[in-house]
Amino acid sequence: MNERRRMTGTVTSNKMMKTVVVKVDRTYRHPLYRKVVHASSKVKAHDLLGCNIGDVVTLVESAPISREKAWVVEAIVKREGKSLNIAEEAVE
């Protein structure tokens, strides 16, 4: 496995050609106040897999593709309303 960063998030927009907007949620504990903080960021990613709104995807870091795109959709973890886990489909 290579050393590229990977993130998982939810597709919020797919209106651009070969580009999706992915919302990445992050939960961490505040260093001083010890309160749990929920933060999110939106990332533009290169999409060749045909993601739809609501899909959970894995992003991998890449060389800059355009001014705002430096991430690529590596895999679709879960389609909107469907699961891509083969073990779950075999049970059903």
N, CA, C and O atoms as a GROMACS GRO file, in nm:
protein
  368
    1MET      N    1   0.085  -0.118   0.000
    1MET     CA    2   0.000   0.000   0.000
    1MET      C    3   0.089   0.124   0.000
    1MET      O    4   0.195   0.125   0.063
    2ASN      N    5   0.047   0.226  -0.070
    2ASN     CA    6   0.128   0.346  -0.077
    2ASN      C    7   0.099   0.441   0.039
    2ASN      O    8   0.012   0.413   0.121
    3GLU      N    9   0.170   0.552   0.045
    3GLU     CA   10   0.163   0.643   0.157
    3GLU      C   11   0.066   0.759   0.134
    3GLU      O   12   0.070   0.858   0.207
    4ARG      N   13  -0.019   0.748   0.035
    4ARG     CA   14  -0.114   0.856   0.008
    4ARG      C   15  -0.222   0.861   0.115
    4ARG      O   16  -0.264   0.758   0.169
    5ARG      N   17  -0.266   0.985   0.145
    5ARG     CA   18  -0.373   1.001   0.244
    5ARG      C   19  -0.504   0.954   0.184
    5ARG      O   20  -0.527   0.967   0.064
    6ARG      N   21  -0.590   0.900   0.269
    6ARG     CA   22  -0.722   0.855   0.227
    6ARG      C   23  -0.826   0.911   0.323
    6ARG      O   24  -0.802   0.924   0.442
    7MET      N   25  -0.945   0.944   0.268
    7MET     CA   26  -1.056   0.995   0.348
    7MET      C   27  -1.184   0.929   0.300
    7MET      O   28  -1.193   0.884   0.186
    8THR      N   29  -1.282   0.923   0.387
    8THR     CA   30  -1.413   0.872   0.352
    8THR      C   31  -1.514   0.981   0.375
    8THR      O   32  -1.511   1.049   0.478
    9GLY      N   33  -1.606   0.999   0.279
    9GLY     CA   34  -1.707   1.103   0.291
    9GLY      C   35  -1.829   1.073   0.208
    9GLY      O   36  -1.837   0.969   0.142
   10THR      N   37  -1.925   1.165   0.210
   10THR     CA   38  -2.052   1.150   0.141
   10THR      C   39  -2.059   1.249   0.026
   10THR      O   40  -2.027   1.367   0.044
   11VAL      N   41  -2.102   1.203  -0.090
   11VAL     CA   42  -2.114   1.289  -0.208
   11VAL      C   43  -2.233   1.383  -0.188
   11VAL      O   44  -2.344   1.337  -0.160
   12THR      N   45  -2.210   1.514  -0.203
   12THR     CA   46  -2.318   1.612  -0.188
   12THR      C   47  -2.358   1.674  -0.320
   12THR      O   48  -2.468   1.728  -0.331
   13SER      N   49  -2.271   1.667  -0.421
   13SER     CA   50  -2.304   1.725  -0.551
   13SER      C   51  -2.227   1.652  -0.660
   13SER      O   52  -2.109   1.619  -0.643
   14ASN      N   53  -2.295   1.627  -0.772
   14ASN     CA   54  -2.230   1.565  -0.888
   14ASN      C   55  -2.268   1.637  -1.017
   14ASN      O   56  -2.276   1.574  -1.122
   15LYS      N   57  -2.292   1.765  -1.010
   15LYS     CA   58  -2.340   1.842  -1.125
   15LYS      C   59  -2.230   1.880  -1.222
   15LYS      O   60  -2.259   1.921  -1.335
   16MET      N   61  -2.105   1.868  -1.180
   16MET     CA   62  -1.994   1.902  -1.269
   16MET      C   63  -1.951   1.779  -1.348
   16MET      O   64  -1.980   1.666  -1.309
   17MET      N   65  -1.881   1.802  -1.458
   17MET     CA   66  -1.832   1.691  -1.538
   17MET      C   67  -1.707   1.634  -1.472
   17MET      O   68  -1.610   1.706  -1.449
   18LYS      N   69  -1.709   1.505  -1.442
   18LYS     CA   70  -1.596   1.432  -1.384
   18LYS      C   71  -1.551   1.488  -1.249
   18LYS      O   72  -1.436   1.466  -1.210
   19THR      N   73  -1.638   1.559  -1.180
   19THR     CA   74  -1.603   1.615  -1.049
   19THR      C   75  -1.722   1.597  -0.955
   19THR      O   76  -1.836   1.620  -0.993
   20VAL      N   77  -1.693   1.557  -0.832
   20VAL     CA   78  -1.795   1.549  -0.729
   20VAL      C   79  -1.748   1.629  -0.608
   20VAL      O   80  -1.629   1.646  -0.586
   21VAL      N   81  -1.845   1.677  -0.531
   21VAL     CA   82  -1.816   1.746  -0.406
   21VAL      C   83  -1.847   1.647  -0.294
   21VAL      O   84  -1.957   1.593  -0.286
   22VAL      N   85  -1.748   1.623  -0.209
   22VAL     CA   86  -1.761   1.524  -0.102
   22VAL      C   87  -1.750   1.595   0.032
   22VAL      O   88  -1.658   1.674   0.055
   23LYS      N   89  -1.846   1.566   0.121
   23LYS     CA   90  -1.843   1.621   0.257
   23LYS      C   91  -1.775   1.520   0.347
   23LYS      O   92  -1.821   1.406   0.360
   24VAL      N   93  -1.665   1.561   0.409
   24VAL     CA   94  -1.586   1.474   0.496
   24VAL      C   95  -1.608   1.520   0.640
   24VAL      O   96  -1.575   1.633   0.675
   25ASP      N   97  -1.665   1.432   0.722
   25ASP     CA   98  -1.690   1.464   0.862
   25ASP      C   99  -1.574   1.414   0.948
   25ASP      O  100  -1.514   1.310   0.921
   26ARG      N  101  -1.543   1.492   1.051
   26ARG     CA  102  -1.431   1.460   1.139
   26ARG      C  103  -1.473   1.486   1.282
   26ARG      O  104  -1.529   1.592   1.312
   27THR      N  105  -1.448   1.392   1.370
   27THR     CA  106  -1.480   1.407   1.511
   27THR      C  107  -1.351   1.397   1.592
   27THR      O  108  -1.272   1.304   1.574
   28TYR      N  109  -1.330   1.494   1.679
   28TYR     CA  110  -1.210   1.492   1.762
   28TYR      C  111  -1.240   1.558   1.895
   28TYR      O  112  -1.339   1.629   1.910
   29ARG      N  113  -1.153   1.535   1.992
   29ARG     CA  114  -1.168   1.595   2.124
   29ARG      C  115  -1.084   1.722   2.130
   29ARG      O  116  -0.967   1.722   2.093
   30HIS      N  117  -1.145   1.831   2.177
   30HIS     CA  118  -1.075   1.958   2.187
   30HIS      C  119  -0.959   1.944   2.285
   30HIS      O  120  -0.975   1.890   2.394
   31PRO      N  121  -0.840   1.993   2.245
   31PRO     CA  122  -0.721   1.970   2.329
   31PRO      C  123  -0.727   2.036   2.467
   31PRO      O  124  -0.670   1.983   2.562
   32LEU      N  125  -0.794   2.148   2.480
   32LEU     CA  126  -0.798   2.218   2.609
   32LEU      C  127  -0.925   2.185   2.687
   32LEU      O  128  -0.917   2.151   2.805
   33TYR      N  129  -1.041   2.195   2.623
   33TYR     CA  130  -1.168   2.181   2.693
   33TYR      C  131  -1.219   2.038   2.697
   33TYR      O  132  -1.316   2.010   2.766
   34ARG      N  133  -1.154   1.946   2.624
   34ARG     CA  134  -1.185   1.804   2.625
   34ARG      C  135  -1.327   1.773   2.578
   34ARG      O  136  -1.377   1.663   2.602
   35LYS      N  137  -1.392   1.868   2.511
   35LYS     CA  138  -1.526   1.846   2.458
   35LYS      C  139  -1.514   1.786   2.319
   35LYS      O  140  -1.421   1.818   2.245
   36VAL      N  141  -1.607   1.698   2.282
   36VAL     CA  142  -1.606   1.636   2.150
   36VAL      C  143  -1.655   1.739   2.048
   36VAL      O  144  -1.762   1.798   2.064
   37VAL      N  145  -1.576   1.760   1.944
   37VAL     CA  146  -1.607   1.859   1.841
   37VAL      C  147  -1.631   1.786   1.709
   37VAL      O  148  -1.554   1.698   1.670
   38HIS      N  149  -1.739   1.823   1.641
   38HIS     CA  150  -1.770   1.768   1.510
   38HIS      C  151  -1.740   1.875   1.406
   38HIS      O  152  -1.796   1.984   1.409
   39ALA      N  153  -1.650   1.843   1.314
   39ALA     CA  154  -1.613   1.938   1.208
   39ALA      C  155  -1.631   1.869   1.074
   39ALA      O  156  -1.618   1.747   1.064
   40SER      N  157  -1.661   1.947   0.971
   40SER     CA  158  -1.674   1.889   0.838
   40SER      C  159  -1.611   1.983   0.737
   40SER      O  160  -1.601   2.104   0.760
   41SER      N  161  -1.569   1.926   0.625
   41SER     CA  162  -1.513   2.006   0.518
   41SER      C  163  -1.561   1.949   0.386
   41SER      O  164  -1.590   1.830   0.374
   42LYS      N  165  -1.568   2.035   0.286
   42LYS     CA  166  -1.609   1.992   0.153
   42LYS      C  167  -1.486   1.989   0.063
   42LYS      O  168  -1.406   2.083   0.061
   43VAL      N  169  -1.472   1.880  -0.012
   43VAL     CA  170  -1.357   1.858  -0.097
   43VAL      C  171  -1.407   1.826  -0.237
   43VAL      O  172  -1.502   1.749  -0.253
   44LYS      N  173  -1.344   1.884  -0.338
   44LYS     CA  174  -1.375   1.848  -0.476
   44LYS      C  175  -1.283   1.735  -0.518
   44LYS      O  176  -1.162   1.739  -0.493
   45ALA      N  177  -1.342   1.632  -0.581
   45ALA     CA  178  -1.264   1.515  -0.617
   45ALA      C  179  -1.294   1.474  -0.760
   45ALA      O  180  -1.404   1.495  -0.811
   46HIS      N  181  -1.194   1.417  -0.825
   46HIS     CA  182  -1.206   1.368  -0.962
   46HIS      C  183  -1.282   1.236  -0.959
   46HIS      O  184  -1.248   1.146  -0.882
   47ASP      N  185  -1.386   1.223  -1.044
   47ASP     CA  186  -1.473   1.107  -1.039
   47ASP      C  187  -1.480   1.041  -1.176
   47ASP      O  188  -1.529   1.102  -1.272
   48LEU      N  189  -1.432   0.918  -1.186
   48LEU     CA  190  -1.446   0.840  -1.309
   48LEU      C  191  -1.538   0.720  -1.287
   48LEU      O  192  -1.562   0.643  -1.380
   49LEU      N  193  -1.592   0.703  -1.164
   49LEU     CA  194  -1.675   0.588  -1.132
   49LEU      C  195  -1.824   0.616  -1.145
   49LEU      O  196  -1.904   0.523  -1.143
   50GLY      N  197  -1.863   0.741  -1.160
   50GLY     CA  198  -2.004   0.774  -1.174
   50GLY      C  199  -2.078   0.775  -1.041
   50GLY      O  200  -2.176   0.703  -1.025
   51CYS      N  201  -2.034   0.855  -0.948
   51CYS     CA  202  -2.096   0.864  -0.817
   51CYS      C  203  -2.226   0.943  -0.825
   51CYS      O  204  -2.241   1.032  -0.909
   52ASN      N  205  -2.319   0.910  -0.737
   52ASN     CA  206  -2.444   0.982  -0.724
   52ASN      C  207  -2.450   1.050  -0.589
   52ASN      O  208  -2.371   1.018  -0.500
   53ILE      N  209  -2.543   1.143  -0.572
   53ILE     CA  210  -2.559   1.214  -0.446
   53ILE      C  211  -2.600   1.115  -0.339
   53ILE      O  212  -2.692   1.035  -0.358
   54GLY      N  213  -2.533   1.121  -0.225
   54GLY     CA  214  -2.563   1.033  -0.114
   54GLY      C  215  -2.471   0.913  -0.104
   54GLY      O  216  -2.472   0.844  -0.002
   55ASP      N  217  -2.390   0.886  -0.205
   55ASP     CA  218  -2.297   0.774  -0.201
   55ASP      C  219  -2.186   0.801  -0.101
   55ASP      O  220  -2.141   0.915  -0.088
   56VAL      N  221  -2.142   0.697  -0.031
   56VAL     CA  222  -2.027   0.706   0.057
   56VAL      C  223  -1.906   0.658  -0.023
   56VAL      O  224  -1.906   0.546  -0.074
   57VAL      N  225  -1.804   0.744  -0.034
   57VAL     CA  226  -1.690   0.713  -0.119
   57VAL      C  227  -1.560   0.726  -0.041
   57VAL      O  228  -1.553   0.794   0.062
   58THR      N  229  -1.456   0.661  -0.093
   58THR     CA  230  -1.321   0.673  -0.039
   58THR      C  231  -1.240   0.758  -0.136
   58THR      O  232  -1.238   0.732  -0.256
   59LEU      N  233  -1.174   0.861  -0.083
   59LEU     CA  234  -1.092   0.951  -0.163
   59LEU      C  235  -0.945   0.921  -0.137
   59LEU      O  236  -0.907   0.884  -0.026
   60VAL      N  237  -0.863   0.938  -0.239
   60VAL     CA  238  -0.720   0.921  -0.224
   60VAL      C  239  -0.652   1.046  -0.278
   60VAL      O  240  -0.694   1.104  -0.378
   61GLU      N  241  -0.546   1.087  -0.210
   61GLU     CA  242  -0.472   1.207  -0.246
   61GLU      C  243  -0.399   1.185  -0.379
   61GLU      O  244  -0.350   1.075  -0.405
   62SER      N  245  -0.392   1.289  -0.462
   62SER     CA  246  -0.322   1.277  -0.591
   62SER      C  247  -0.250   1.408  -0.620
   62SER      O  248  -0.259   1.505  -0.545
   63ALA      N  249  -0.179   1.408  -0.730
   63ALA     CA  250  -0.119   1.532  -0.777
   63ALA      C  251  -0.232   1.627  -0.819
   63ALA      O  252  -0.338   1.580  -0.858
   64PRO      N  253  -0.212   1.757  -0.811
   64PRO     CA  254  -0.319   1.850  -0.848
   64PRO      C  255  -0.367   1.828  -0.991
   64PRO      O  256  -0.289   1.823  -1.086
   65ILE      N  257  -0.499   1.814  -1.004
   65ILE     CA  258  -0.561   1.792  -1.135
   65ILE      C  259  -0.607   1.926  -1.193
   65ILE      O  260  -0.597   1.949  -1.313
   66SER      N  261  -0.657   2.013  -1.107
   66SER     CA  262  -0.696   2.148  -1.147
   66SER      C  263  -0.670   2.239  -1.028
   66SER      O  264  -0.603   2.199  -0.932
   67ARG      N  265  -0.721   2.359  -1.033
   67ARG     CA  266  -0.694   2.455  -0.926
   67ARG      C  267  -0.749   2.407  -0.791
   67ARG      O  268  -0.686   2.430  -0.687
   68GLU      N  269  -0.864   2.341  -0.792
   68GLU     CA  270  -0.928   2.301  -0.667
   68GLU      C  271  -0.930   2.150  -0.645
   68GLU      O  272  -0.971   2.106  -0.538
   69LYS      N  273  -0.888   2.071  -0.742
   69LYS     CA  274  -0.896   1.926  -0.730
   69LYS      C  275  -0.759   1.864  -0.709
   69LYS      O  276  -0.670   1.876  -0.792
   70ALA      N  277  -0.745   1.796  -0.593
   70ALA     CA  278  -0.622   1.720  -0.567
   70ALA      C  279  -0.657   1.587  -0.503
   70ALA      O  280  -0.572   1.524  -0.440
   71TRP      N  281  -0.782   1.543  -0.519
   71TRP     CA  282  -0.829   1.415  -0.467
   71TRP      C  283  -0.899   1.339  -0.578
   71TRP      O  284  -0.955   1.399  -0.670
   72VAL      N  285  -0.895   1.205  -0.570
   72VAL     CA  286  -0.959   1.119  -0.670
   72VAL      C  287  -1.046   1.019  -0.596
   72VAL      O  288  -1.008   0.969  -0.490
   73VAL      N  289  -1.165   0.991  -0.651
   73VAL     CA  290  -1.253   0.890  -0.592
   73VAL      C  291  -1.190   0.754  -0.619
   73VAL      O  292  -1.176   0.712  -0.734
   74GLU      N  293  -1.153   0.684  -0.512
   74GLU     CA  294  -1.087   0.554  -0.525
   74GLU      C  295  -1.190   0.441  -0.533
   74GLU      O  296  -1.175   0.350  -0.614
   75ALA      N  297  -1.294   0.448  -0.450
   75ALA     CA  298  -1.394   0.341  -0.448
   75ALA      C  299  -1.524   0.395  -0.393
   75ALA      O  300  -1.526   0.492  -0.316
   76ILE      N  301  -1.633   0.332  -0.433
   76ILE     CA  302  -1.764   0.364  -0.378
   76ILE      C  303  -1.791   0.260  -0.269
   76ILE      O  304  -1.806   0.141  -0.298
   77VAL      N  305  -1.796   0.306  -0.144
   77VAL     CA  306  -1.814   0.216  -0.031
   77VAL      C  307  -1.959   0.172  -0.022
   77VAL      O  308  -1.988   0.054   0.000
   78LYS      N  309  -2.052   0.268  -0.040
   78LYS     CA  310  -2.193   0.238  -0.026
   78LYS      C  311  -2.272   0.327  -0.120
   78LYS      O  312  -2.259   0.449  -0.116
   79ARG      N  313  -2.352   0.266  -0.203
   79ARG     CA  314  -2.441   0.343  -0.290
   79ARG      C  315  -2.559   0.393  -0.208
   79ARG      O  316  -2.591   0.336  -0.104
   80GLU      N  317  -2.624   0.498  -0.253
   80GLU     CA  318  -2.741   0.552  -0.185
   80GLU      C  319  -2.851   0.445  -0.186
   80GLU      O  320  -2.903   0.409  -0.291
   81GLY      N  321  -2.885   0.395  -0.067
   81GLY     CA  322  -2.990   0.295  -0.056
   81GLY      C  323  -2.943   0.153  -0.079
   81GLY      O  324  -3.023   0.060  -0.064
   82LYS      N  325  -2.817   0.130  -0.115
   82LYS     CA  326  -2.766  -0.004  -0.139
   82LYS      C  327  -2.632  -0.020  -0.068
   82LYS      O  328  -2.565   0.078  -0.038
   83SER      N  329  -2.596  -0.144  -0.042
   83SER     CA  330  -2.465  -0.175   0.015
   83SER      C  331  -2.386  -0.254  -0.088
   83SER      O  332  -2.442  -0.340  -0.155
   84LEU      N  333  -2.258  -0.227  -0.100
   84LEU     CA  334  -2.174  -0.297  -0.197
   84LEU      C  335  -2.096  -0.412  -0.134
   84LEU      O  336  -2.006  -0.467  -0.196
   85ASN      N  337  -2.131  -0.448  -0.010
   85ASN     CA  338  -2.062  -0.557   0.056
   85ASN      C  339  -2.114  -0.690   0.002
   85ASN      O  340  -2.234  -0.717   0.011
   86ILE      N  341  -2.029  -0.771  -0.054
   86ILE     CA  342  -2.069  -0.896  -0.117
   86ILE      C  343  -2.122  -0.994  -0.014
   86ILE      O  344  -2.213  -1.071  -0.043
   87ALA      N  345  -2.067  -0.994   0.106
   87ALA     CA  346  -2.112  -1.086   0.210
   87ALA      C  347  -2.256  -1.058   0.250
   87ALA      O  348  -2.332  -1.152   0.275
   88GLU      N  349  -2.295  -0.931   0.258
   88GLU     CA  350  -2.431  -0.896   0.294
   88GLU      C  351  -2.528  -0.938   0.184
   88GLU      O  352  -2.638  -0.984   0.214
   89GLU      N  353  -2.489  -0.925   0.057
   89GLU     CA  354  -2.577  -0.961  -0.053
   89GLU      C  355  -2.596  -1.112  -0.060
   89GLU      O  356  -2.703  -1.158  -0.101
   90ALA      N  357  -2.496  -1.190  -0.019
   90ALA     CA  358  -2.508  -1.335  -0.022
   90ALA      C  359  -2.607  -1.384   0.084
   90ALA      O  360  -2.676  -1.484   0.064
   91VAL      N  361  -2.614  -1.313   0.197
   91VAL     CA  362  -2.704  -1.351   0.304
   91VAL      C  363  -2.849  -1.322   0.265
   91VAL      O  364  -2.939  -1.399   0.298
   92GLU      N  365  -2.871  -1.213   0.196
   92GLU     CA  366  -3.007  -1.173   0.158
   92GLU      C  367  -3.055  -1.256   0.047
   92GLU      O  368  -3.168  -1.238   0.001
   0.00000   0.00000   0.00000
